[in-house]
């Protein structure tokens, strides 16, 4: 669906592990997901839906080093490296996927909010609940989890992710949409 590429359409047809849906935020992630897909063709040949815009891959903020390309692997969830160092002070986790991460990470308000962690959900289906739960456990003083996307609530990944996120959070703190 190259012409309109509506994420919610792909998520509505995702069931029983029939597809993989990703929204990568770095060139290395893009490379490693394609490599993983090629390696799985013989054992688990599922279609791969990748919603990463080409313009994002040319953005200087998401460039990858040769080491990340050579030694890395695809990560279904990417924790905020800056926030992980101050995990005890984090009060809010902002979950996002794809290009909106670049907008948030490059925002002037980012530096003014040291109690916020930006966590990227790189694989949307199958939903990486275990990887996300492991990241959220690091933030012991968490008060709030937000899902941020550019699309309205009835579009994008929110409607699909909400019940899964509620299970991951398990009443620990409120879940909000932005």
N, C-alpha and C positions, 0 to 999 in steps of 0.2 A: 504494500500500500504506500508506494513512494510519493504519490501525489498529495495525500493529506496526512498520512502516518499518524493516526489517532491512537495513542497508547491505550485508551480505554477499550477500543475495539479489539485489540489483540488480547487484552486481559480478560475480556468477556468470553473469548473463545478458548482460553487456557484452562485445561482441566486434566486431571489424571496424568500429570507430567508429560503432556503432549508437545511441549514447546519450551524454549528458553528465551526469556525476554530480558535484555540488559539495556542500560543507559550509562555508558562509560564517561568518566570525567578526565581521563588522561590518555595520552597516546600509548603509554605502556599497557594500560588496562585494555584498550582497543586491540592492541597487538596480542596480548595474552588470551583474551577471550576468543579471538580468531584461531589462535594456536590450539587452545583447549578444544574448540569445536572440531578442528581437523583431527585431533587425536581421538576424539570420541566417535568419529564417523563409523568405525568398525564395531564398536561395542554398544553405543547408545546414540544412534543417529536421529536426533531430534532437530527440527528446524530451529534456527537462531534468528530472533528478531532483535535488531540493534537500532536503537532510536537516537544514537549520537549524531548531532549535526556536524557536517564536515567543517563548518566555520569554527566550531568549538575546538576541533583538533589542531587548528592553526593558531589558536590563542596562546600567547606566550605563557600564561599562567598554568596551562595544562601540558606544557612540553615535558618530555621525559628524557632522562639521561641515558646514555648507552648502557650503563650498569643496570638501570631499572628494566631496560628491555632485555638484557642478556641474563640477568639473575633473578628477575621477578617472576611472579605468577599472578593469575587473575584473583582478585579479592572481591568477594561478594558484597562485603561491607567494608568501608574505609573509615576508621576512627580519625578524629581530629588530632593530629600529632602535637599541636601546640597545647590543646586542652588536656591531653592525656598526662602531661607533665604537672598539671595543677588539678588533677581529678577531684581532690577533696574540696575544691572551691566551686566546682561546676554545679549550677542550680538548674540550668535549662539545656536540653539537648534539642537541636534543630536537625531534623532528618530531611534530606533532600536527595534528588537524583538528577544527574545530568547538568545541563547548562546553568540552571538556577544556582548551583553550587558556586560557580565562578562569579556570578553576580553578588552572592552573599559574602564570599571570601574576600572579594575586592572592595567591599563596601567600607566607607569611612566609619560607620558605626561598629564595625568588627573590632577595632582596637578599643573602642569605648565600652565593650561588653566582655570583660575577662571571665565572667561567670557563665558564658555560653559556649557550648561545643557544637561544631558543625560536623555531622556524621553523614557520610554519603552511602546511600543504598544503591549499589552498582548493578546488582541483579534483582529484578523485580519479581520474576517468576522462573522457577520455583522460588517462593519467598524465603529469604535467608533468616528465618526466625532464630535459629540457634546462634548464628554469628552476631546478629543484632542484640540478642540477649546477653551475650558475653561482653559486648561493648558497653551496654547500659549498666551492667553490674559494677563496672569500674567507677561509676559516678554515684557514690554513696549518699550524697546530699541532694540528689535530684528532686526537684519540685514540679517539673513541668517538661513535657515532651511535645514538640510541634512538628507537624508534617508541613513542609513548605513546597509549593509548586506554583508555576506560572499560570496554569490553567484554572478555570473555575472548579468548584467542588465536584460537579457532576462530570467532569472530564479529568484526564490524566490518571494517575495511579491512586488517588486518595480513596475513592469508593472501594477499590479492590484491597488496598492496604489497611484501611481502618480496622476491620475486625481482626486482622492478623496482628496488627500493632497492639490492639487492646489485649490480646492473649499474651503477647510478649511482656507488656507492662504489668499485666495482672493486678490492676488496682493500686499499684505503687504510687502513681501520681497521675494527674490529669493529662489527657491527650487532646491536642488542639490542631485545627487546620488553619493554615495561613496561606 
